Amino acid sequence: MLGSTHGTLTTDFRARVEACGESPRTAVHSTAAPSAEDTVAVDVSGRPLHADVPDLDRFFRPESVAVVGASDAEGKPNTGITRQLIAWAERVGARIHPVHPTRATVFGLPCHASVADLPEQVDLAVLLVGDPLPVIEELAETKVKFAVAFASGFAETGNAGAAAQARLGAAVQRSGLRLLGPNTNLNAFEKFRDDLDGPAIALITQSGHQGRPVYTLQELGIRLSHWAPTGNEADLETADFISYFAEQPEVGAIACYVEGLKDGRSFLLAADRAARNGVPVVAVKVGRTETGARMAASHTGKLTGADTVVDAAMRQFGVIRVDGLDELQDTAALLARARKPKADGVVVYSISGGTGAHFSDLATEAGLTLPTLSDAKQAELHQWIPEYLNVANPVDNGGHPVGDWRGRKIIDAILADPSVGVLICPITGPFPPMSDRLAQDLVDAAEATDKLICVIWGSPVGTEDAYRTTLLGSSRVATFRTFGNCITAVRAYLGHHRFTAGYRSPFEDAPRTPSPSYRKAQALMRPGQQLSEHAAKQLLRAYGIRVPREQLVTSAAAAVRAAGLVGYPVVMKASGPQLAHKTELGLVKIGLTSASQIRDAYRELTDIARYENVPLDGILVCQMVERGVEMVVGVTQDDLFGPTVTVGLGGILVEVLRDAAVRVPPFGEDQARAMLGELRGHALLEGVRGAPPADVDALVEVILRIQRMALELGDELSELDINPLMILPRGQGAVALDALAVCR
């Protein structure tokens, strides 16, 4: 409860923000319009706001190529590579120049002793040497645009290799060229089919072999346009290729296999570019079981493991994360080829009622929307389907109608329903001639509609003509082999189009100049120290975040006077720069209602602190706030992404349930609200068992203010933990009852 109305938040957002010394918009965002210099624009912490898109045209389609270390000696590894590069150069129309100090010719081509002897400036140099560093320095003088280093023995081998890679990266930076690798392979120079039409998949892999399932999609008629095997990413990284592929008109989807991100910010800027262009990015990211190295003093640090942040960041910027390579290929193929959905509704249509029910259960559990067809539509379907069969959705045709003219009528009638955007037909096994006729009807219907038709061909054999010829021969039907992959792909397809339809780049509104709050906060920071609760709350006040009425005292008499001013009942807490979790040490006393209790509590708190050898800056006498929902909001520093913001259930629930959501700044109000929707305990904010709904708007405002603090203070703020943040009933605001802050 609140002792008085002093300090309560007004429900007017403008008044609350202006009280913090900021305009209503700049408290969360800057309204600065993008300028012609946006390619180098930075936010308030000096980080870039736009992806630098490398011009990779001359990498993928060079006019001239040098092969350093070329060979035609039988039995040598470089010989096979040289032969493949010559064939690739012929396909892309490039002139090729072998380089080797002891050979006059290689495969009949004139060979040059060094890169300095090349007859022309080349676009791409492929380095078949064990130590690429000396060659990089030579290439710098010849103005080569791109180089590829296959050599291994770098960061993948440990500290010594990492140091060697750092030297290589520094040499590349000095040279002005761009390097793919080291520890890469020949995947960029694969032969791609040129007889396939339609949007293509562009592939990025850190391990070349892991891209093979996507590459072989060409054998199923799905076009592949590029393959970037990034290797150790001493220079060119996954983010560079995402940014480039997102600008290529032939690319319908980008498929990635990622073992580790080189730079989190670059990755998000690239994902942002893809989202703005409506190009889906599907990724397998290794490391879901990584626990992360940080075990910070705050609750927030314990909630935010490394993979938790990666997962949240990908979701925040629309990157579709999948687990398996089979999911990667199926999801990327669907997203590349399918047209924009007309509706979110999914109808399941099957020969068997059991099959339809099984698939519908799985689809509904996965979050797909299966609308009940209208009475009129069901009556229409019953013209061709017996009355005793269910056609509400899933639609069970009983089998026989698919064997004649009725089958196509049923499919067309379902697709004509405006609530239906996707028709999914699971065929659990071949059942000729009905399954043959059904497959053909589905293909014919797909050619006549702009809605998505998916088929699951459940036969383990996969040699049936209905599958190999009819279904795979269609560029309009999406064919899967498993229920799970179909559901994953369709969910990603619908989710991607919902996401991009309302997408606005958060970098557009990222603050670019410090606020008055930042100047106040800087004066409170103590580099390398943990702030006391009292000092941490002053930091919150600087950003307009409400804290309880309280006074810091250093005597029992002062504590009694403070209680009278704050208003009984009160809470008394020890406050000191080394105190992270006071409750465990018995340094918190609640519900004190008299002067004698205040004096006793003061004596006990100081005695415990003395016994535990904990230095104090005083005892806090605080207003007691009891009625509300306890939440935790905090900031941690992620090695990849920098400051991250976490929100979750507070109090003891943060330890028990670990129910939290994470975002990487910058983000807007929509993402702040989405964080709350991800919490398993979200219903507590809506009011349960007679409790009134909580002030969610006030909670969202706190999240956005904390985000502003995280952006402005950057790595000056190592950790921030508000626990509990008490969310009062709707219209009454939110109060930070306790806070922990660690300065870097």
N, C-alpha and C positions, 0 to 999 in steps of 0.2 A: 504494500500500500504506500501511498505518498503522504508525508506528514503535512504538506500544504501544497498549494498550486504554484509556489515559487519554483521557477526553473522548468515548468512543463513546456512541451513543444506545442506551438500553434500548429494547426492542421494546414496552414497556408504554406505551400512549398516555397513561394517567392520570399516570404518574410523570413523563413528559416535560413534560406541560402544567403540573402542579403545581410543577415545578422552575422554571417561568417566573413563578410567583407568582399563578397564576390557577386557578380551578376548571376541571374538564375541559370543561364546556359553554361557560363564558364566554370561553375561549380562542378560540372560533370564533363562538359565538352567545350571545345573552342569552336566558334562559328566561322573561323577563317576559311575562306573559299580556296580551293586548290589553285595554285598559280602555275605559270609556265616553268617555274623552277621546282616543281613537285618531285622531280626525279632525285633531287638532293635534299628535299625537305626533311627536317628532323622534329621529333617531339620534344617535350619539355626536358626530358632526360638525355637528349642528344642522340637518340636512336632513330634510324631512318624510318620514313613513313611510306616508302614505295619500293617495290622490288626493282633492282637493277637487272634488266633483261639482257643477257649476253647475246650478241649476234652470232648464232651458231650455224648459220646457213653454210658458211665455208667449211665448217667441220663435217657436216653431214653430206655436203655435195661440193667437195673441193675441186678446183681446176687443176691443181698440181699437188703431188704427194711425194715426200721423201721417205724412204725406208732405211733407217740408220741401223746397220748390222745385218743387212740383207744377205741371203745365202741361197745357193742352189746345190750345195753339197748334200748328197744323199745321206740320210740318217741323222741330219742335224735338225734340232727343233725349229730353228729359224727358217729352215727351208720350206716347211709346210706353211708357216705363217706368211712368208714372202709370196708363195704361190697363191694363197688366198687373197692377199692384198692386191696382187696384180689382177686377179679376176674381178675383185670388187671395183678397182679403179676403172676397169674397162666398162663395167655396168653403169657407173655414175658419170662416165665420160671424162675422167681425170688423167692427166699425164703423170707417169710414175718414174721416180728417179732413185734407183738403188744407191746406197752409200756403204762402202766397205773399204778399209785402207789397203787391202791386198788383192782385190779382185778387179779385173778389167771389165768383165760383164757378169750379169746375173740373169739367168733365163733369157739370154740373148739381148738384154738391155744394157746400154752403156752404164758402167758403175763408176761412181765418183769417190775419191779417197776421203773426203771430209765434207761436211756441210758447207764449208767455205767455198768449195769447188762447184757447188750446184749451179747449173746454167741459168736458173731463174729463181725469183722469189717464190717460195712454195707456200701454199695455204696450210698444209698439214704435214707434220713430221711424226712418223711412227718409230718409236725407239725400241729396238730389239737388242738392248745392251743391259748388262748387269747393273751398272751404275749410271743412271741417267743424268746425274748432276753436272758433270763436265760438258755433256752435250747441250744441256739447257743453256749454259753460259755461252756456248758457241752459237746456238740458234738465236740468241738475243741480238747478235750483230747482223744476222741475215733477215731480221724482221718477219720471222715466221709467225703466223697467227695462232696456230694450235699445235699441240704435241700430245702424244699418247705414250705413257710409260707402262709397259707390262711388268717390269721387274718387281719381284716381291722382296721381303726382308726389311720392311719398314715398320710402321706403327703396329702392324698385326703381330710383331714378334716380341714386343716389350719395350722397355725404356730406351735401350740403345737404338732400336729401330725407329722409335718415335722421334728421337733427337735427329736421326738422319732424315726423316720425313720433314721435320721442321726446317732443316737446312735446305732441302729441296724446295719446299714451299716458299721460303724467303727468296731463293734464286729465281723462281718463277715470277714472283711479284716484281722483282727488280727488272726482269727481262721484258715484261709487257705482253708476253704471250699467255695463252690459257692452256692449262694442262689437265688432261683426263688421266686419273690414276694417282700414284702407282698402284701396283697389285690389281690391275684390271685385265681384260681379255679381249677377244676378237668379236664380241657380240655386236659392237657398233657396225661391223663390216659384214654382217650376215646377209644372205640373199633373201630379199623380201619379194613375195609374189606381187606382180604388177597387173594381174588379171582380175583382181577383186575390186569391187566398187563399194561406195558408201563410206561413211565416217570410219576412221581408223583408230586403233589403240596405239598410243605411244607408251613405250615400256622403259622403266628406270629400275635398275637392280644394282645392289652393292655386291651381290654374289651372282655371277653369271648363270650358274646352273639353275638357280631358283627362278629364272625367267623362262625356262624351257616350256612349262605348261602353257604360258600365254603365247609364246612364239608359235607353238604348234596349233593354236587356234586357226591359223591360216589354212590348215588342212580341213577345217570345218567350214571354210568359206568366210572367215572373219578377217578383215584386213588389218595388217600391222604396218605402221609407217616408219617408226624409229625404235632403236634400242640403245639406251645409254647405260653402259656398265660402269658405274662411278668408282668402284674400287675403294681405295683408302681416302679419296677426296682431299688430296693435298691442296688442290685449287678448285676446280669445278666440282660442284656438289649437287645433290638431289634437288635443292631449291632452284639452282640455275636452270636445270632442265625442265622443271615444272613451269617456271616462268616462261621459258621459250616455247614449250609445247602448247601452253595455254593460248599462245598467239597464232598458232598455225591453223589455217582454215580446215585442213583435212583431218585434224585430230578431234575425235568425238569423245575420248576418255583417256585419262592418264592412269596407268597401272604401275604401282611401285612396290618393290621389295626393299625394306629399309632395315638395316641392322643397327645403325646408330645415326643420329642427326648431328651434323657438324656444327650448326648454329641454329638455335631455336627461332630467333627473330627472322632470319632469312627464310626459314621454312614457312613461317606464318605469312610473311609478305608474299611469298610465292603462292601459297594457298589462297590468299586474299585475291591475287590477280586472277587465278583460275575461277574463283567464285564469282568475281565481277564479270568474267567472260562467259559464265555458265558452263564451264568445262569441268566435268566431274573428275575428282582425284580419288582413286581407290588404292588403299595401302595395306600391306602386311607389315606390321612393325614388330620386330623381335623384341622380347623383353617384358612380357606381361607379368612374369613372376618376380621381376626385380623389386627388391624391397626398398632400395635407395639407401644412401650412406648417411643421410641426416637423421639424427635422433635429437631434435632440438628441445630446448627447455619448454617451449610452448606446446599446447595441445595441437595448434595448427600444424606445427612442424611434424608431429607424429602422424597427422592425418594425410600429409601430402607426400607420398612416395613418388619417385621419379616417373614411373610408368603412369601413375594417376594423373600427373600433370600432362604428359604426352597425350594420353587418351582424351583428356578434357580439351586440350588445345586443338587437337584434330577435329573434334566434334564442333568446337566453337567456330572454326573456319571452314566447316563443311567437308573436311576430308573423311571419306568413308573407310573406316578401319575394319578389316576382316581378318580372320585367323589363319585360314589355310590357302594354299596356292590354288586349290580347286575353286574356292570361293572367289579368289582374286580374278581368275580367268572368267568365271561365269558372270560375276557382277560387272566387271569392266566391259565384257562383250554386250551385255544388255544395255548398260548406260550409254555405250558408244552408238548403238544402233536404234534404240527405241525413240519414238517421237514423244513430244511433251504430252503428259497425260491430260485427258479431258475431265477426269474425275478421280477421286481417291478410292472409290468403291471397287472391291474385288469380288467377283463371282467365281465359285468353284463348280465346275461342270464335269460330271463323270458318268461312266457306264455303271459303276457300282456304288450303292449307297454307303457301304462300309468305307470305300476309298475316299469318297467325298467327305464323310464325317471325320475320318482320321486327318485328312489334310486341313480341313476347316479348323479343327482344334488347334493344330500346330500354328496355322496362320493367325488365328485370333490371339493366341498366347504371345506371338511375336509382335503384336500391335497392329496388324493389318485390319482394315475396316471391311467387314463383310455385311453389307446392307441387306435387310430383308426386302425382297422384291415385293412390289405393290400387289394388291389383290388382282388388279386388272392384268398385270404382267403374268401372274401365276395362272390366271384363267386362260390367257393367250397360250402359255406353254402347255397347258393341259389339253389343247387341241391335238397335240402330237404325243404327249406323254400320258400314260394311264393316271387316272385320278388318285389312285391309292399311293402314288409315289410323291415324295416331297420335292417341291420345286421352289421353295421359299428362298433358298441359298444356304447350303449347297443345293445344286440342281441335279437330281438323280433321274436319268432317262430310262433306266431299267435295261438298257442294252439294245434291244431290238430296233428302236427308232434310228440308231446311227447307221444301220445297214441299208437304208433307203433314202428317199427324198426328204424325209422328215428331219434327218440329222442337220442338214444345212439350215432348214427353217428355224430350228431351235437355237442354233448358234447366232443367226442373224437377229432373232428376237431378243436374245440376251444383250447383244451388243447395242441394240437400239435403245436400251434403257439409259436415260441421262445420268443416273446415279452410278453407272458402271464405267470404270476406266480401264479395268484389267479383267480379262477372262483367263482363268487357269484351268487346264484340263490335265489331271493326272491319269496317265495310262500305265497301270502297274505292270503290264506285260502284254506281249503281242497276242491278239485273239482274232486272227484272220477269219473271215474277210472283214469283220466289223472294225477292227482297229485300223486296217488299211483305209477303209472308207472314211473313218473318223479323222485320221491324219490328213487326208486329202481335203476334206471339208474345212478343216481348221486352216490349212494353208490357203485355200481359195478365199475363205472369209477374211483372212488377214490382209490379202491383197486388196480387198474391197473396203476396208475400214481404216480409220486413223487411230483406233484403239489398240492397246497391246494385247496380244494373245501369247500365252506361255503354255508349253507342253512339258510334262515330265514323262520321259520314256523310261519306264522302270525295268525293262529287260536287262539282265546282266550280260547278255550276249552282245547286243549292239550291232549285229550284222544284218538285221531285218531291213528289207527294202523300204518299208514305211518310215523307218528311222533314217537310214543312210541316204536315201534318195529323196523321199518326199519332204520330211521335216528339215533335214540339214540342207536340202536344196533350196529352202526358202530363206530369203533375207528379211522377211517380215515376222516370222514366228520365232520366238525365243525358246530354244529347246534345252532342257536340263536332264540330268540323269538321277538327281536325288531331290526329295522334298525339301531338305534343309537348304540346299543351294538356291533353289527357286525362291523360297521365302526370303532368304537373305538378299538376293538380288532385287526382288520386287520391292521389298521394304526400302532398300537403298535408292532405287529408282524414284519411288514416290517421295521419299524424304529429300532427295537431292533437288527435285523440282520445287517442293515447298520452300526449301531453304533459299534457293537462288531467286525465287519469285519475289521475295521480300528482302533480299540481301542489300544491305548498305554497308560499305566498308567501314569498320570502326576506326581505321586510321584516318579517315576523312575528318573526324571530329576530335582526334587526339589533341590534348592541350599542348600548345607550342610555347607558351610563356608561363613563368611561375605566377601563382596566385598570391594574394596577401597572406593567405594561410601558410604558404611555404616559408615566407620570411619569418613568421612567428615561430613555426616549427623548428627552423634551423637553429634558432637561439636556444632551443631546449635540448638539442642533440648533444650527446657526450660520446665521442668516437671511442669504440672499443669497450663500451660499458653497457651493462643492463640498467635501465632506468628503474627507479622505485615506482611503486604503484601510483604514488602522488604525482611524480613527474610524467609518467606515461599518460595519466588522465589529463594533464595539462596539454600534452601533445594532441590528444583527442579534441580537447576544447578548441585548440588552434584551428582545427578543421570543422568546427561547428557541430561536433558530436556531443550529445548531451551526456553528462555524468551526474551522479547524485550530489545533492548538497553535502558538503563535507568540509572538515577543517583538520589540518595537521597540527598536533599538539605535542608538547614535550613535558607535560606534568599532569598529575591527576586532577589538580584544581582546574587547569585549562581544559581538560577533557570534560569536566562537569559543565563548565560554562559553554563549551562547544555544543554539548548535547542539548542544552536549553535553546541554543540558537538554531540548531539543525532541526530539532523537534523529535520527541520520543515517539515510538521506540527507535533505537539506533543500533548500528553495527560498529564494532571497534576492530580495527585490523592493524597489525604491525606493518610498517612501510619502510623498506630499505632496498638498496640497489642490488642485493644478492638474493633476494627472496623471489623464487619462481612460484612455488606452490605452498602457500601459507597454511592451508587447512591441515595438511599432513603433519605440520609441526605444532598444531594447536594454537596458531597465531591469529585466529579469527573468532570473535564472540558476537553472537547475533541476539536480537530481541531484547536488548537492555532497556529497562523502563524506569530506572531510578538512579539518583546520584550515588547511592551506596554501591549499586551494581557497577556503575561507571568506574568508581575508584578501585573496586576489587579487580575489575577487568584490566584496568591500566597496569596495576601492580603485577598481575599474572602474566600479561603479555610481555612486559619488560623483563620479568624474571626468566621466562622461557627463552627470550632472545639472548639474554646474557648467558644462560646455560648452554645454548646451542652455538654460542660465539658468532651470532649473526648481527652485524652492525645495522643500526636503525637510523633513519632520519626523523623518526617520530612515530606517533600513533595516529591513525586516521579515525576520526569520529564521523560516521557517514549516515545519511538518511537511509532508512530501511525501505526497500521496495520489494514487495512480496507478490503482487498480483500480475502475472504475465507468463509468457512462454520464454524459457531460457534458450538462447542461441549462442553460438560462437562465431565470430568473424575475425579473420586474421590475414596476415601477410607473411609469406616466406620467400626466400630467394632460391630459385631453381637454377642449377648449373647451366641449363640450356636456354631457358626462357627469361631468366631474370625474375623480377617480382611477380608473384602469383597471389591471387586473392582466394580465400577459402571461406565457405559458410557452412554451418552444420548445426545440429542440435547441441545445446550447451549443457552446462552443469556436469553432473556425473555421466549423463548420457553420451557425451563426447568420448569418454573412455570405454563405455560398455558397447555402444552400437557403432561407433566410428562412421556415423552417417553424415557425409559431407559432400559438397560439390566444389569444384575448382574452376577458375577462369584465369586467363592470362590477359592483363591489361594491354591495350585499351579495349573496353567493351561498353555497351550502352545499357539502357534500362531494360531492354528486351532480354538481354543475356542475364542480367541480375535476377530478373523474375524467373527465367528458365532455370537458374541455379536452384531456386527454392522448389520448383516443380520436380527436380531430380531427387529430392530428399525423400527417403522412405517415411520419415515422420512429418511430412508436409501437412498432414491432416491436423496436427496440433495447432497450426497457425490458423486453421479455419474454425477452430472451436470444437471441442469434444466433451461429452458428458456434461452439458450445460454451461461449459465455459464460453465466454464471449469470443468472437473472432478477434484475432490479434491485428495490430496495426502493421500490416504487410507493407504499406506504402512507406512507413517510417523505416522499416528494415531495409527496403530497397534503397532508400536514400542513404542510409549508413553505409551500405555496400559500395555505393558509388562514391561517397566521400572517402572511404578507405582506399578505393581504387585511385582516386586523385592523389592521396597521400603517397601511395606506393609508386606512382609514376613520377611525382615530383621529388621525393626523397631518394628514389632509385636504390642503389646499393648502399647508401648511407644508413638505411634501415634494414638490418639483418632479419629481424623478426618483429611481428606485432601480433598480440593475442588478446582479444576482448572476450572474456569468458567469466561470468555470463553477460551477454547483452540481453537485457530483459525487454521483451517486446510487449508493451502494454496493450490493453483493449483498443479496438479500432478508434482512431481519432486522438489517442492520448500519447502517441510517440513511442520512443525506445530509449532506454537508459543503459549506459555502459557501467555495470556494477564493479567490474574489476578489469585491469589491463596490465599487460606485460609488454615491454618494448626493449629490444636489444639493438644497440647501435653498432655499426661496423667500423 
